[in-house]
Amino acid sequence: MVDPDELVSSIQDSIPDAQVRVEDISGGGDHLQVDVVSSAFVGLSRVQQHQMIYKALQKELASEAIHALALKTSTPG
């Protein structure tokens, strides 16, 4: 189980303008939907955008605090 606020902080530490929404989709705290909006994604492929998020959440993913992670990334506007 991971604290959603910690996920938001980890992402915003790597992507300062990120608007992040975390949803616990199973109720157990380890299956999460994360929506991230950032201008840092402009010009990047969806894969590259998701790689930025995975890099930001390396610690949480390595600890296996997150069992399943669904990502939605987009640019503002």
C-alpha positions in Angstrom: 0.0 0.0 0.0 1.3 3.5 -0.9 0.2 6.9 0.2 -1.4 8.7 -2.7 0.0 12.0 -1.6 3.5 10.4 -1.7 2.9 9.4 -5.3 1.8 12.9 -6.2 4.9 14.3 -4.5 7.2 11.9 -6.3 5.8 12.7 -9.7 5.8 16.5 -9.0 9.5 16.3 -7.8 10.3 15.0 -11.3 7.8 16.9 -13.3 7.2 20.2 -11.4 4.2 21.4 -13.4 2.4 18.0 -13.3 -1.2 18.0 -12.3 -1.7 14.5 -10.7 -4.8 12.6 -9.8 -4.4 9.2 -8.0 -7.3 6.8 -7.7 -7.3 3.6 -5.8 -9.2 1.3 -8.2 -9.3 -1.8 -6.0 -9.7 -0.4 -2.5 -6.6 -2.1 -1.3 -4.2 0.7 -2.0 -2.0 -1.2 -4.4 -4.0 -1.1 -7.7 -3.9 2.5 -8.8 -5.0 4.7 -11.7 -2.8 7.8 -12.1 -3.7 10.6 -14.4 -1.0 13.1 -15.1 -1.3 16.4 -17.1 2.0 18.2 -17.9 3.4 20.5 -20.5 6.6 18.4 -20.2 4.8 15.8 -22.3 4.6 18.1 -25.3 6.2 16.4 -28.3 6.8 13.1 -26.6 5.2 9.8 -27.5 2.8 8.1 -25.1 5.5 5.6 -24.3 8.0 8.3 -23.5 5.4 10.1 -21.3 4.8 6.9 -19.4 8.5 6.2 -19.0 8.8 9.6 -17.3 6.2 8.5 -14.8 7.7 5.1 -14.2 11.1 6.8 -13.6 9.5 9.2 -11.1 7.9 6.3 -9.2 11.0 4.0 -9.3 11.1 3.7 -5.5 7.5 2.9 -5.1 7.5 0.3 -7.9 10.8 -1.3 -6.7 9.3 -1.7 -3.2 6.3 -3.5 -4.7 4.0 -1.1 -2.8 2.2 -0.7 -6.2 0.9 -4.0 -7.6 -0.8 -2.6 -10.7 -0.5 0.9 -12.2 -2.7 2.3 -14.9 -1.5 5.5 -16.4 -3.2 8.2 -18.4 -1.0 11.1 -19.5 -1.8 14.2 -21.5 -0.8 17.7 -22.2 -2.7 20.8 -20.9 -5.5 22.2 -23.0 
